């Protein structure tokens, strides 16, 4: 069965995803920039609710090339998130040449274990995807979150299948819609990942943007329903 993973940022998001039937959440903060590491309290609370949690580890917005201090910070954050109840740490980084940052990966494996890692969409920005996949397998990483290098995962199926052929379990993420699920499931993905958000005004202000992007119950239900219909 294909699992549904919702990108959540708050306890409200987690509760909505849970009520709508999602199988797990990936927690992050600042969703508008692609997500950075979430607050530990949110991770603890979500885990206490009984929702399987994966925590994004990303020190800042922008590129996936990290400094030595950012790498060290990220490793410590991964350890904290696992201690707070996350079942996986979702990590990723690139080196100056545009390929997988092996020093970062090795540090993460040493810190929390390869079985606790999911390599995130940094792989979609890599200049050497096949080599990166081989390195991930060499280090024992079993899961990857990817769009297959496309804007939408449904258009990156060929690359996703190449990753699966190497032994990786693939979480298909990137513009995933309910109508894409059958194609992605047929390709063999383990899970689909989506934000399922709608913008909402959080109050009026002449000085600040008060728009919030909340996980939407109906959108999650539609995605869950498309999986149930397989």
Secondary structure, DSSP 8 states (H G I E B T S, - for coil): --EEEEEE-SHHHHHHHHHTT-SEEEE-B-GGGT-B---HHHHHHHHHTT--EEEE--SSSS-SB--HHHHHHHHHHHHHHHHTT-SEEEE--B-TTSSB-HHHHHHHHHHH-GGGEEE-GGGGG-S-HHHHHHHHHHTT--EEEE-TTSSSGGGGHHHHHHHHHTT-EEEEESS--GGGHHHHHHHT-SEEEE--EEEEE-S--SSS--EEEEE-HHHHHHHHHHHHT-
